[in-house]
């Protein structure tokens, strides 16, 4: 799996304090160099930036805390330790200033274990004005304790006529407002900015990596992978994040195996979206964030993905060479006509028995008995003809010209179903062997495939349509000849 660029953005509410922290040799064990694009022009730039931001924030009446600047943390590949630190830092910092037109201050660090070579780049959201914007008071101006402008001096004095503590007066002709910087650039607030910065710095990082296979890539949120999280210094949730990262890495490794095994990329993304992202979101809404929750969700999704990988290694499941629905309907027809056939056979036996009894009934006093027997023979014959006719009607309704053709097709279909069941049993044995980690048994050669029942049905129907229809009289004559 290709390595991804790590770039993190942070909002700074005390820019001077943060600058002091990243540039302090006492607080940073491995501080190599720091660089300020504003210092040659204005050594108090960051102080003035903080003051202007705070003033604008108070005037806006917005609740919360003022954002004085923003910071990017940019992780560098190991090979960057071979280059001159000052050259690296200046290149990365000047590139940002050239691209976005704002002042920056940056520092190049290693962490304590020297496993994370990175840049802290603090930047202003405001561009420096070509000329300072200065406003002169045309009359005395009065401000209360909150910095709000009031109309008269009386509004900021006490009962004795003295100006209250915290209030101020700007006299006519004095500077009451001065701006060194323009308004905040709104693009730094959007999500698109961080994505753009990642692309920008990934391209810059890769310029100094000779081997193309070692080039970094921007993490794609729509890919099969899960991003890992950076663990900040003294983070109280470090253990939880570490466990989550381990689960994420296991998923990413499993995703790699899945891709190599032939699992479609879309299927992996579907499992990630439904079984991790959606499941985690719904669980948090329902129960809140619980330690180990994300890890368990990822583990279940990984097991599901491993099942997909397993399925790619298994032999394909055999498919029936006959339409099972058609076969089942044929079986139903067969059961039905069998009942009629059994009825015909029983009635034939009954007729034979009645005729034998009739033959024994001789003499002048047996006329009534012979009449009764003849009536029974006639009724049994009618019933037999009715059952015989039902057999013919049912096979024709099923789409066959006669019972003989139907029985041939049924026999072929039955052979194909038997063959399918044998192949399915062999497949189940092979799958069980693979899952058990043993050599699967050799498959027995199956009989040559016969014509499928669907093809057979179509052929027989065509033959029936092509065959000239005989008249009822011709059919009756033929039956008489057969008898």
ABEGO torsion letter per residue (X at the ends): XBBBBBBBBBBBABAAAAAAAAABAAABABBABBBBAAAAABAAAAAAAAAAAAAAAAAAGBBEBBBABBBBBBBBBAAAAABBAAAAAAAAAAAAAAAAGBBBBBBBBBBAAGABBBBBBBBBABBBBABBBBBBBABBBBBBAAGBBBABAAAABBAAGBBBBGBBBBBBGBBABBBABBBBBAAAABAAAAAAAAAAAAAAAAAABABAAABBBBBBAABABBBBBBBBBGBAAAAAAAAAAAAAAAAAAAAAAAAAAGBBAAAAAAAAAAAAAAAAAAAAAAAEBBBGAAAAAAAAAAAAAAAAAAAAABBBBBBBABBAAAAAAAAAAAAAAAAAAAAAAAAAAAAAAAAAAAAABBEAAAAAAAAAAAAAAAAAAAAAAAAAAAAAAAAAAAGBABAAAAAAAAAAAAAAAAAAAAAAAAAAAAAAAAAAGBBBBBBBBBBBBBBBAAAAAAAAAAAAAABBBBBAAAAAAAAAAAX
